[in-house]
Amino acid sequence: MKHFILVLGVLLWLALPARAQDAFTAALPGLAGGFGDIATSVEQLGTAGDPRALPLLRALQEGKLQKAPDGRILLPQGADLADAATGQPADAAGAETVRLNNRVRQALRGALGRLQLVSPDAAERAAAADAIFRSRSADDVKPLQTAIARESDAGVRARMELALAAAQLVAPDESAKRDAIARLGAAGTVEARALLLEARTANPGLITAIDVSIASIERTLSLRQAAETLFQGLSLGSVLLLAALGLAVTFGVMGVINMAHGEFVMLGAYATFMVQEACRGIPWLAPWSLPLSVPAAFLIAAAAGAALERGLIRHIYGRPLETLLMTFGVGMILQQAVRLAFGAQNREVSSPPWMQGTLMLPGGISVTQNRLWIIVFGIAVLLLVVAAIRFTRFGLEMRAVVQNRRIAATMGIRTGRVDALTFAFGSGIAGMAGVALSQIDNVSPNLGTGYIIDSFMVVVFGGVGSLAGTLVGALTLGVVNKVLEPYAGAVLAKVFVLVAIMLFIQRRPRGLFALKGRAAES
Amino acid sequence: MSASLAAPAPGGFGRMSLRLVLIGALLLLALLPVLNRLPADSALHVSDFIVSVSGKWITYAILALAIDLAWGYAGILSLGHGAFFALGGYAIGMHLMRLIGPRGVYGHPTLPDFMVFLGYKELPWYWSGFDHFPFAILMAVAVPGLLAGIVGFLAFRSRITGVYLSIITQALTYALMLAFFRNDMGFGGNNGFTDFKELLGMPLNTPSARSTLFYASLLLLLGALWLCGWIARSKLGRVLVAIRDAESRVRFLGYDVTQHKLFVFVLSAMIAGLAGALYVPQVGIINPGEFSPGNSIEAVIWVAVGGRGTLVGALLGAFSVNALKTWLTTVAPDLWLFALGGLFVAVTLFLPRGLIGLFSKAAK
């Protein structure tokens, strides 16, 4: 029994191409005839599924197919012509181009689509499904059903199913139509909706079913829209989070207002650029320059921060307004120095290959990879900061100095060193924010100025001295900005957010997550 | 709080000598347009450039005075005073735009060029009234005053002080800049207003218009100096200084701190608005760049360089920093931002009382 099936299978396998080849050769002469004959031949070639049919039909579509005076069909092969039936080189004398009319073109599109459906290349199969979706006819139902049955790629199958539903909608079978309408409703895409709207006028009997499906699609679409807005908001929020985390340490924890913070972010972005340029010559290293630039940016910004704290800021502790002015001046100098060193024009930091492209989440939500990575990076940095403050010796000393400087000093903590390290730590985080920003914004000397005000808003909104407040503040501001944008435009959304924060401070002058008890006294 | 900065001691670097220097300098300044009228080959002739630049600097000095009143006396460090200055400028700019009338490029009888270009059919409602000069001047004072009143009320009521207030005012001017950059605001978008023709019947960009605007600015400067000085010496001024140095204590003594601060903040914004209104006809252009936070903070550094809480220091700072800027941006433009940044650092570290403090130390 087993053997019998095997033999039968082998026989069938042998027989199928043979029969197909027969059909292929049988269809060829028609191509030399009138437009009607050509169209019939094309349709036959499309259903035969012979591998040689695809190049032949393509040549026909491009107007390169020739017919010899004796009726043989000649296919261009490089610069020469070959007999389409035998594959032997043929004489081009007296050959003329096989001409097309609209009917042939239509037949060609369908036939090519069906042939491509069985192509070994997944991208070609997907393209074929899309082509059928556009040109849909009742004849496509069968080949599509066969193709779907053996399709292994889920993404391609989804597109084939959409094309099948489209074909079934124009086929006469009433129950298949209802089935197709239900499946289109479940697919929940813009194309499916357009298809259903078109079918609505053509099928008066099915209007209720179609309307149910359209309503379902619209629900899906608005949910997806909301999810994508949320995602964009979260990614903007994590950019703000990164920029504001450093501030939460220097301003929130130390109480030092650093207007040069944005310039530290800018330094981090330029460090990323420099690491990228350094890695450019080493092919195996080049895709990993971005992860490498994270420590580089941290160290450069942290060194700048430590120098600023030791050199200048420590002399005017306790005079916040002077600190504000002085650090603003430092920011100006840094900006101008970078402008002179690197030029005023934007520098390009390219995304590594593993960060490019769009990711499709379940439910058809598309997210750009680099934005996704920024969210991941922002959360990772937040966790690192929390861990550093909670679990390390440095974090312990830092908290001690913040709570009570004198007693901390009595306990043997070198408060000056802790101050410098804390400030360097906060500045280093700003540098890491610069790495993330280099992926979504232009790296230019005034990169930081655009973010500094927003970052301060995040810290003020979330509550000075609270990392949780910074997280919630940043994500809230990011999402609110992105939700408002479609209604008010980016600029007015920003203005609105600023006004809202001012009003919010009326209710909670110390922010969302205000410190309570003794620590709150300042 | 910065308790180190008491009001300058009476006596000391003699009030008399300070006053004499000031009067001398102002007299010299007042002579400039007269010297400008001398024949060009005269040794005392002063170029048009110097007159127009000093006219501009006088309006800067008024702005610095306004900042000093709020910061030096009441301890309110506003990083958004440039916004009040620019709003005053926009108010007079709207008037100047209306005066162009049909002489614009498009020749529309009422609409300014940019409105024709943007497809406006009629003047927006908030442009009505600006064809009258008194109304425009009123708005140049009232709009900044109103804005300062709202922001100040919200901020001082919830006891937002120090750097928080600075950041909020900076956010305010930043938001205004973004808003004025928009074309659909009806204020000319990023091009702002320019191509002015005349003011009060006199064609701009003539020697007589220049000197008239110059003397108007000088008069306003003297008026503002007198008003601020009077406030500083009054009981109100003493309460303001007390608020600056120990806000809570003044509150517990029964003074209404919020109202005092609100008064001085609104007054300061109004003076800044008037300064802007005199600035725009002299430079002939106003655009949203005037709202940029950098401008406001630059004005603050004038006051810091001169010496805050002294009024005269504000004038000294505005003139000297701008003189340095004009000179350096022609000699070595790349160095100017280094110099400005260096000024921020040097003044806060080494000259907390500014040039005036340096002089009084030298006098001792």
Interface residues (C-beta under 8 A of the other chain):
Chain A: I257 L312 H315 I316 R319 P320 L321 E322 T323 L324 L325 M326 F328 G329 V330 G331 M332 I333 Q335 Q336 A337 L340 I453 F456 M457 V460 G489 V491 L492 K494 V495 L498 V499 I501 M502 L503 I505 Q506 P509
Chain B: S2 L77 V151 L154 A155 R157 S158 R159 I160 G162 V163 Y164 S166 I167 I168 Q170 A171 L172 Y174 A175 L178 A179 F181 R182 P293 I297 V300 I301 A304 D334 L337 F338 L340 G341 G342 L343 F344 V345 V347 T348 L349 P352
